[in-house]
Amino acid sequence: MLNKEIPFLRIVIPFCGGIISGLVLKPAPWFIAVCALVLFSGFFISRIFNKRQLNHFYGILLTLSIYLCGLVLSIIEKKQLSTLDQKEGHYICTLSEYPEEKPNSMRAILKLHCVINGSDTIPIKGSLMVWFRKDPFISKLLPGDILRLRCKPVPVVNRGNPHEFDYRFYLENKGIKYYSFAGRENILAHSRPEKPGLRYKSLIIREKIIEMYSARGIADDRIGLVAAITLGEKNLLDPEQKQIFINAGVMHIMAVSGLHAVILSMFIMNLLFFLRGRLEFLRILTAVVLLWGFAFVTGLTPSVLRAALMFSFLQAGRLMKRDVNSINSALASAMVLLIARPSMLFDAGFLLSYAAVIYIICFYRSFYMKIRFKNYAADKVWQSAAVTILAQAGTLPLTVSLFNRFPVWFLLTNIIIVPLSSLVVIIGCLVPLTYPLRFISVPLTLAMDKLTIITELFTAEAASLPLATIENIGMISFESFLFFVFIFLFTLSLLNRQTIPLRVPLIALGLLACAGTVRSINDRNSGELIVYNGISESQVAVRTGRKLNLWSESDTIYPEAAKHSMTRGLKVYPVHTLSGPCLIESGGKRILVCDKLTGSLLQSSRPDLVVLKGKYPSIDRRASPDIMPETLVIGSEASVSPRITASQRERIATIHDIGVSGAFRRRL
């Protein structure tokens, strides 16, 4: 029975259900208290009448209790973030990480402690993302530095485009609800604590290790790649380097993950081979301590924490001479992380890491045994290929849903790149340990530099191959879930027909096809006007069925429209270039796109909706209110709002400023 072999399965599922429910359910405290009282009473009654037929009742109560715990913890975490006044104030805060250099600014994450209001000091919780003007002083700040900052918090909002990345939700899960702009002069006081916190120390140590790499001979154009592979520090990478690794399907080697932890733990265990027998506990203890030290230096990312916790659980069972179920250990580590921070459930790294590791644990043995090689080298290559295929299969739905791409040559690149990066990780850990001994650390650094060159060259070649990556694909979250269920059941059926007959994954495939068909039918029988909230320009679109027509000053399809079309599977037609006023008729509505709305233009076109574009849109104040449109949309590129008379404003039912209210959508 699964509930006996994997007891954490019946704990993690309802707990995650409670966390997800926290996104939409906001029960009052009294309702939660009543539910807790009812559940407690149920437990008490089930213990008094402890009969076999009540076992199911006890299990239901336990499941509901775990669900309620997940819901409560999720609500508590969200409520811990303080609501700030949107006015200038003085904030006492701590720098959470090194300021990240951007093309025109420096981005810093500040942990808020209190706001000073006159003579009062009001405690607050949460973090603030601050964009500083470039200054040598800002670049020299260290994690853990305490600042008194004068700034005006601004709430983080989304652009409102269909199927866009939920940036507000992403930052809120990291404890950030506000951002601000500041300069050196806004820092009123600065101090450096004698004993910074543990996490701040880890970031400072990581930076010192990168300096060690440079001092021992890593070239400046490769230090970013070395730091990314060994320590997960991607701020030093060029955008071109990131894109190459993304296209080749090996970006995961730059995100310190369970792969790095597995490589390091296996290396340590093999290195301490002489501590077997009675000293086995010392071997395991050393490996666990060093692995947690690696997790500490790399910033305690979710994937490394998962691997470190899972390794610790497995080795603890080994010391107690008990068989430990690997899936149960993985779920136990997930439970620990989710109790500490429930919002981690929505972290892409967390989802990708656990999807990959659970898929590998479930299917690796059976998949590997399908093909046997007597040759040692061929067998090792097949082992690597099997792990790569299963990890890619487990994360495929998330990859398509989150990143809208699929790396075609992932198998070829991973078989070669993963062993190379493994050597880089191992050497990268040895260099700081042998740093005082130049005759050892210099040759090690030279070897790491050469391996990095080979890794970068091979990745660039793989990324340049024909069809290196399939782009412009996507699916909504529900379809992604059904896709994952189908892949899981299909793999299970493929490897063990007796357990799962083929009709079961085919049913899942049918459900996925039905979901796509329903979405397709809904799209085909509807139409809408969309004015995207772009960074440089508001692109106008009319969707008729599954066709998307665009109007813009440029013939470029902007990212907002591209993301929408990829996710919904829409066919995008060539962009209609705007050179003057344009009247669009669709769905019985007349839509006028222009930058200057004159009385004669209104009289001749008689529009139902008007989209005012351009940096300085204007409306003829002499235009009769009787010919004003029902809806007025002002583009995001407008630096000033057009002036409208009181009588004209009364005639216009809806005025939508995209720069303020986000993208505009209207059914046609």
HELIX and SHEET records of a PDB file:
HELIX    1   1 LEU A    2  GLU A    5  1                                   4    
HELIX    2   2 LEU A    9  SER A   21  1                                  13    
HELIX    3   3 PRO A   29  ILE A   48  1                                  20    
HELIX    4   4 ARG A   52  LEU A   54  5                                   3    
HELIX    5   5 ASN A   55  LYS A   79  1                                  25    
HELIX    6   6 PRO A  136  SER A  139  1                                   4    
HELIX    7   7 TYR A  167  GLU A  172  1                                   6    
HELIX    8   8 ARG A  184  ASN A  186  5                                   3    
HELIX    9   9 LEU A  198  ALA A  215  1                                  18    
HELIX   10  10 ASP A  220  LEU A  231  1                                  12    
HELIX   11  11 PRO A  239  ALA A  248  1                                  10    
HELIX   12  12 MET A  251  MET A  254  5                                   4    
HELIX   13  13 GLY A  258  LEU A  271  1                                  14    
HELIX   14  14 GLY A  277  LEU A  279  5                                   3    
HELIX   15  15 GLU A  280  VAL A  297  1                                  18    
HELIX   16  16 PRO A  302  LEU A  319  1                                  18    
HELIX   17  17 SER A  326  ALA A  340  1                                  15    
HELIX   18  18 PRO A  342  PHE A  346  5                                   5    
HELIX   19  19 ALA A  348  MET A  369  1                                  22    
HELIX   20  20 TYR A  376  PHE A  403  1                                  28    
HELIX   21  21 PHE A  410  LEU A  433  1                                  24    
HELIX   22  22 ARG A  438  ALA A  463  1                                  26    
HELIX   23  23 SER A  477  LEU A  495  1                                  19    
HELIX   24  24 ARG A  503  ARG A  524  1                                  22    
HELIX   25  25 PRO A  559  ARG A  568  1                                  10    
HELIX   26  26 GLY A  599  SER A  605  1                                   7    
HELIX   27  27 PRO A  625  ILE A  627  5                                   3    
HELIX   28  28 ALA A  646  ARG A  651  1                                   6    
HELIX   29  29 ILE A  658  SER A  661  1                                   4    
SHEET    1   A 5 GLU A 100  GLU A 101  0                                        
SHEET    2   A 5 MET A 106  ASN A 117 -1                                        
SHEET    3   A 5 GLY A  89  LEU A  95 -1                                        
SHEET    4   A 5 ILE A 146  CYS A 151 -1                                        
SHEET    5   A 5 ILE A 187  SER A 191 -1                                        
SHEET    1   B 3 GLU A 100  GLU A 101  0                                        
SHEET    2   B 3 MET A 106  ASN A 117 -1                                        
SHEET    3   B 3 ASP A 120  PRO A 123 -1                                        
SHEET    1   C 5 GLU A 100  GLU A 101  0                                        
SHEET    2   C 5 MET A 106  ASN A 117 -1                                        
SHEET    3   C 5 SER A 127  PHE A 132 -1                                        
SHEET    4   C 5 ILE A 176  ALA A 182  1                                        
SHEET    5   C 5 VAL A 154  PRO A 155 -1                                        
SHEET    1   D 2 ARG A 405  PRO A 407  0                                        
SHEET    2   D 2 THR A 469  GLU A 471 -1                                        
SHEET    1   E 5 LYS A 571  VAL A 572  0                                        
SHEET    2   E 5 LYS A 547  SER A 552  1                                        
SHEET    3   E 5 VAL A 540  THR A 544 -1                                        
SHEET    4   E 5 GLY A 527  VAL A 531 -1                                        
SHEET    5   E 5 PHE A 664  ARG A 667 -1                                        
SHEET    1   F 3 LYS A 571  VAL A 572  0                                        
SHEET    2   F 3 LYS A 547  SER A 552  1                                        
SHEET    3   F 3 HIS A 576  THR A 577  1                                        
SHEET    1   G 5 CYS A 582  SER A 586  0                                        
SHEET    2   G 5 LYS A 589  CYS A 594 -1                                        
SHEET    3   G 5 LEU A 609  LEU A 612  1                                        
SHEET    4   G 5 THR A 631  ILE A 634  1                                        
SHEET    5   G 5 THR A 654  ASP A 657  1                                        
SHEET    1   H 2 LYS A 596  LEU A 597  0                                        
SHEET    2   H 2 SER A 618  ILE A 619  1                                        
END                                                                             
